[in-house]
């Protein structure tokens, strides 16, 4: 009985369902075709390049997201211990 369990999460860009396989590795955040990931990256780059408060806010949001994902990755093994 080696049954794989899949979880469905939405694409972070378009919201389409993405099947995630349990196990090792980072979960997929974007559609497998790669178009959504490239489009999301372009949008983030444009926001960060915007002068003034809008650009500063975009840079701060990106830093927060990176810190949050790093902390989650560091805490996850402790949750399974």
C-alpha positions as CSV (number, residue, x, y, z in Angstrom):
1,X,0.0,0.0,0.0
2,X,2.2,2.8,-1.2
3,X,-0.4,5.4,-1.9
4,X,0.8,9.0,-2.7
5,X,-1.3,11.7,-1.0
6,X,-1.6,14.9,-3.0
7,X,-2.6,18.3,-1.7
8,X,-4.0,21.1,-3.9
9,X,-2.8,24.7,-3.4
10,X,-3.6,27.7,-5.5
11,X,-1.0,29.3,-7.9
12,X,0.3,32.5,-6.2
13,X,-0.2,34.4,-9.5
14,X,-3.3,33.2,-11.2
15,X,-5.0,31.1,-8.5
16,X,-5.2,27.9,-10.6
17,X,-5.1,24.7,-8.6
18,X,-1.6,23.0,-8.3
19,X,-1.2,19.5,-7.1
20,X,1.5,19.1,-4.4
21,X,3.1,15.8,-3.6
22,X,4.0,15.1,0.0
23,X,7.6,14.5,0.9
24,X,10.8,16.3,0.5
25,X,11.3,19.4,-1.4
26,X,9.8,22.9,-1.6
27,X,6.1,23.0,-2.5
28,X,5.3,24.5,-5.9
29,X,4.0,28.1,-5.7
30,X,3.2,28.7,-9.4
31,X,1.7,26.8,-12.4
32,X,4.1,24.2,-13.8
33,X,4.3,25.8,-17.2
34,X,6.4,28.7,-15.8
35,X,4.4,31.5,-17.3
36,X,2.9,32.6,-13.9
37,X,6.3,32.5,-12.2
38,X,7.9,34.8,-14.8
39,X,4.9,37.2,-14.8
40,X,4.9,37.4,-11.0
41,X,8.7,38.1,-11.1
42,X,8.3,40.9,-13.6
43,X,5.5,42.5,-11.6
44,X,7.7,42.4,-8.4
45,X,10.6,43.9,-10.2
46,X,8.5,46.7,-11.5
47,X,7.0,47.4,-8.1
48,X,10.5,47.4,-6.5
49,X,11.8,49.8,-9.1
50,X,9.0,52.3,-8.5
51,X,10.3,55.4,-6.7
52,X,9.0,56.7,-3.4
53,X,6.9,55.0,-0.8
54,X,5.4,52.4,-3.2
55,X,8.9,51.0,-4.1
56,X,10.0,51.1,-0.5
57,X,6.9,49.2,0.6
58,X,7.5,46.6,-2.2
59,X,11.1,46.1,-1.0
60,X,10.0,45.8,2.6
61,X,7.3,43.3,1.7
62,X,9.8,41.2,-0.2
63,X,12.2,41.2,2.7
64,X,9.4,40.1,5.1
65,X,8.3,37.3,2.8
66,X,11.9,36.0,2.6
67,X,12.3,36.1,6.3
68,X,8.9,34.4,6.9
69,X,9.7,31.6,4.6
70,X,13.1,31.1,6.0
71,X,11.8,31.0,9.5
72,X,9.0,28.5,8.5
73,X,11.6,26.3,6.9
74,X,13.8,26.4,10.1
75,X,10.8,25.6,12.4
76,X,9.3,22.8,10.4
77,X,11.8,20.1,11.4
78,X,11.2,21.0,15.1
79,X,7.5,20.5,14.6
80,X,8.1,16.9,13.5
81,X,10.5,16.1,16.4
